[in-house]
Amino acid sequence: MSLLVHDLEATEEFYGTLFGWEFRPQPATALLGRSVLALLDGQEVAAIGRPVTNRHLPSAWTTYLASDDVDATAERVRHRGGTVGVGPLDVPAAGRLAVVCDPSGAVFGILRVASTGSPAVRDVPGAPTWIELTTYEPELTATFYQRVFGHVPQADTSAGPDHLALCLKDGPVASVRDLDGALRRTRGASWMTYFATTDVDADAERVVRLGGAVLKAPHDGAYGRVAAVADPGGAELMLVQTGR
């Protein structure tokens, strides 16, 4: 995962206090200028950095999907109606990657992890635990991911009638949900990352104290107790409560 920001120091303070992340400076890349690697208990969580262009791009999290061949996957994105915005290119300490859009306009990345890299930490408090795509036509969009990545769409009745799960042989890797009317007018199709926490209500309050915002108050949802929040730069994320 990567996060595009305009105030790196404020972002470090926010996530360091909220999730206990530490930060290791990284060399500039074709995607990010000054950047850091966010660590949780010494393990990688995400890359965070300023954009290399002078355009005022919105601050946002980018979800990366794994691929054994980024170049071939990027070509499939093009052939299936998507758009390749950046790459494919090699990024030191990360691997080969590309940043693309699916046919509905949702931005995501494709990543082949460098052989010297370690897998990012997941499924513990302060780390990503789930990803979800909200989009206009879930069935049609899920077919795109099936043709590009081999994800098999299946109805996710436990999450609700408007949810699909994208599955590989080891189980579900993401969910797809229909956009509601409010989202149609504001964000459009997008990927959202869920970060694990042991207390959604307390962390939502902490987000506000740290200069962020609560976009949807803590409530019981399809994945447990969740809240939609934004960091001080406007990047949106979900908090989901775990039992750990």
Disulfide bonds with the S-S distance in Angstrom:
none
